[in-house]
């Protein structure tokens, strides 16, 4: 039932034009939150400054025809005893059941930061 066909899945950075598809995935994965709630969160991320060395929104899994997974990241700069340093936290993570075998790609990309 959850078999993945021979489609190519790639992991890439999320861009603002992905927001509607991201909302679709988040509503599927977290049905307790309304679409407007997710959209507001994405818009808030869009308005935040992110360090140049960090992903602005996170990463998605893309089949070429649709997004099938995502990891939303909140990147920021914090003052430390050694000066400013980038920090990154996971906000949300969801992969469609048929594509869960690719979830580690998202984790690997996020852990780079």
C-alpha positions as CSV (number, residue, x, y, z in Angstrom):
1,X,0.0,0.0,0.0
2,X,2.8,2.4,0.8
3,X,5.2,1.3,-2.0
4,X,7.1,4.1,-3.7
5,X,7.2,3.9,-7.5
6,X,10.4,4.5,-9.4
7,X,10.2,8.3,-9.0
8,X,13.2,10.4,-8.3
9,X,13.2,12.1,-5.0
10,X,15.6,14.9,-4.3
11,X,16.3,17.0,-1.2
12,X,16.5,20.7,-1.7
13,X,16.1,24.0,0.1
14,X,12.6,25.3,0.7
15,X,11.8,28.5,-1.2
16,X,8.8,30.8,-0.7
17,X,7.1,29.5,-3.8
18,X,6.8,26.1,-1.9
19,X,4.7,27.6,0.9
20,X,1.3,26.3,-0.4
21,X,2.6,22.8,-0.9
22,X,4.3,23.0,2.5
23,X,1.0,24.0,4.1
24,X,-0.6,20.9,2.3
25,X,2.0,18.6,3.9
26,X,1.8,20.2,7.3
27,X,-2.0,20.0,7.4
28,X,-1.7,16.3,6.4
29,X,0.9,15.6,9.0
30,X,-0.5,17.7,11.8
31,X,-4.3,17.9,11.3
32,X,-4.8,19.6,14.7
33,X,-3.6,22.9,13.2
34,X,-5.6,24.9,10.6
35,X,-3.9,25.8,7.3
36,X,-4.0,29.5,8.3
37,X,-1.9,28.7,11.4
38,X,0.8,27.0,9.3
39,X,0.7,29.8,6.7
40,X,1.1,32.4,9.5
41,X,4.1,30.6,10.8
42,X,5.7,30.4,7.3
43,X,5.1,34.1,6.8
44,X,6.7,34.8,10.2
45,X,9.8,32.8,9.1
46,X,9.9,34.8,5.8
47,X,10.0,38.0,7.8
48,X,12.9,36.8,10.0
49,X,16.6,37.4,9.3
50,X,18.5,34.2,8.9
51,X,22.3,33.8,8.9
52,X,23.8,33.6,5.4
53,X,25.4,30.3,6.2
54,X,22.0,28.7,7.3
55,X,18.9,27.6,5.4
56,X,16.2,30.3,5.5
57,X,13.3,27.8,5.9
58,X,14.7,24.3,5.8
59,X,14.6,21.5,3.3
60,X,12.0,19.6,1.3
61,X,11.8,16.3,-0.5
62,X,10.7,16.9,-4.1
63,X,9.6,14.3,-6.7
64,X,9.6,16.9,-9.5
65,X,5.8,16.8,-9.5
66,X,5.1,17.4,-5.8
67,X,6.6,17.8,-2.4
68,X,6.5,14.7,-0.3
69,X,8.4,15.8,2.9
70,X,9.9,18.7,4.7
71,X,11.9,19.8,7.7
72,X,11.3,23.3,8.8
73,X,14.2,25.0,10.5
74,X,14.4,28.2,12.5
75,X,17.9,29.7,12.0
76,X,19.2,32.6,14.0
77,X,22.4,34.2,15.4
78,X,23.0,34.4,19.1
79,X,25.6,36.1,21.2
80,X,28.0,33.7,22.9
81,X,31.1,34.3,25.0
82,X,33.1,34.0,21.7
83,X,30.9,36.4,19.8
84,X,28.0,35.9,17.4
85,X,27.2,32.2,16.5
86,X,24.6,30.7,14.2
87,X,21.9,28.4,15.8
88,X,19.3,26.2,14.1
89,X,16.3,24.5,15.6
90,X,13.8,22.1,14.1
91,X,10.3,23.6,14.0
92,X,8.4,20.8,12.2
93,X,9.2,17.7,10.3
94,X,6.9,15.5,8.2
95,X,7.3,13.0,5.4
96,X,4.4,11.3,3.6
97,X,4.1,7.6,4.6
98,X,5.0,6.3,1.1
99,X,8.2,8.3,1.2
100,X,9.4,7.8,4.8
101,X,12.4,5.9,3.5
102,X,13.8,9.3,2.3
103,X,13.3,11.0,5.7
104,X,17.0,10.5,6.6
105,X,17.9,12.9,3.8
106,X,16.2,15.7,5.6
107,X,17.8,14.8,8.9
108,X,21.3,14.7,7.3
109,X,20.8,18.1,5.7
110,X,19.6,19.6,8.9
111,X,22.4,18.1,11.0
112,X,25.0,19.8,8.8
113,X,24.0,23.0,10.6
